[in-house]
Amino acid sequence: MKGDIDIRKELYANIVLSGGTTMFPGIADRMQKDVSALAPSNMKIRIVAPPERKYAVWIGGSILSSLATFQSMWISKQEYDESGPSIVHRKCF
């Protein structure tokens, strides 16, 4: 596992499923089983599968786009043409 060792415990305990592909029946149980097989045996694993997860990605994007600070992350075609994909890292992270 490559995640920061200091936050792994919190990450394992807070896995949230989102998006339409997580709507398959039994996906939360499958994720629980698969992640448990990869994690240390003493690690608490919690998979959260909210009922509205089908639209969670869209809702999050909608909220992000309504923030005043989001406009500073916009990338024009000209900026992309001049800098390539690296412009995303400079403006968004």
CORVENLIN-V435230 format. One record per backbone hydrogen bond with DSSP energy under -0.5 kcal/mol. NH is the residue of the N-H (numbers start at 0). CO is the residue of the C=O. If there is no record, write none. Layout:
# CORVENLIN-V435230
NH:CO, NH:CO
This chain:
# CORVENLIN-V435230
6:3, 7:3, 10:6, 11:7, 12:8, 13:10, 14:45, 15:13, 16:14, 16:47, 18:52, 21:18, 22:19, 23:20, 26:23, 29:25, 30:26, 31:27, 32:28, 33:29, 34:30, 35:31, 36:32, 37:33, 37:34, 38:34, 42:39, 44:42, 45:11, 47:14, 47:45, 48:46, 52:49, 53:50, 54:51, 55:52, 56:52, 58:54, 59:55, 60:56, 61:57, 62:58, 63:59, 64:60, 65:61, 65:62, 66:62, 66:63, 69:66, 70:67, 71:68, 72:69, 73:70, 79:75, 80:76, 81:77, 82:78, 83:79, 85:82, 86:83, 87:84, 88:84, 89:85, 90:86, 91:87, 92:88
